[in-house]
Amino acid sequence: MEDVMTRVKELVAEHLEAAEVDVKPTSDITKDFKGRRLELVKLSMALEEAFDIIIPDEEVEKFKTVQNIVDYISKNKK
């Protein structure tokens, strides 16, 4: 699971223009990084590619924290 967290933090930092050191499991995607719809779509596409999974739009809307993303990926990756 640590590998998933590390990669998710890298992608969040890259797509939401944040310093990787500032990306914590409890970080709120929309409040802490001002993630807007377009950035979240791009982030979800990068996550799908990085982890070879499909993330339905309704699931992306549930991603509030970095940990939510990690939990979803850990549960659904192949």
N, C-alpha and C positions, 0 to 999 in steps of 0.2 A: 504493500500500500504506500510505502514511502516513495517508491519510484513514481507512482501516480501523482502523489502530492507535489513532488519536485517538478514534474512535467507540467502539471496544471498551473503551478505558480509561475513557471516560465511563460506559458501561453497567456495567462492573465496579465502579467507584466507587459508583455509585448503588445497585446491587442488593446489594452486599456491604458497604455502609456503611463505605467507606474513603475517605480523601482522595485525590483524583485524582492529586496529586503523588506519592503513595506507590505508585501502580500502575505497575509497570515491566514490560517484556517478560518478564523472568525471574521475576516474582512468582509464587509458588505459590498457586493459588486456595484450596486447603484449609488450608494451613499459615499463609500470611501473612495471609489474610483470614478464616480460620475459616469458609469457605463450606460450609454444610451442604446436604444433599440439596434441601430446599425452596428455599433461596436459589439453588442451581444450576439448578433447574427454572425458576424465575422469570427468571433471567439468560438461560437458553437461549431462553425464549419472547421476551424482549426483543430478543435477537440475531436471532432469526428474523424478527421484525417489522421491525427496523431495516434488515436487509440483504435482506429478501424471499427468504429461503431456508428450507429445512426441515432441521433438525438431528436426526437419529435419536438416540434415547436412548443407544445404544451408543457413539456419537461423543462425546456430552456427557461420558460417563464417562471418556473418554480425555483430556479437557481438564485438564491439570495446571498449565500456566502460561498467562499472558496470551498469549504468543507462539504457543502451540498453538492458541488460539482464532483469532488473526489469520491464521495459516497456513491453517486449515480454511476460514475465510470467504473468504479471497483465492482459494483453489483452487475453491470451490464457488459463489460468488455469480454471478449472471447478468449 
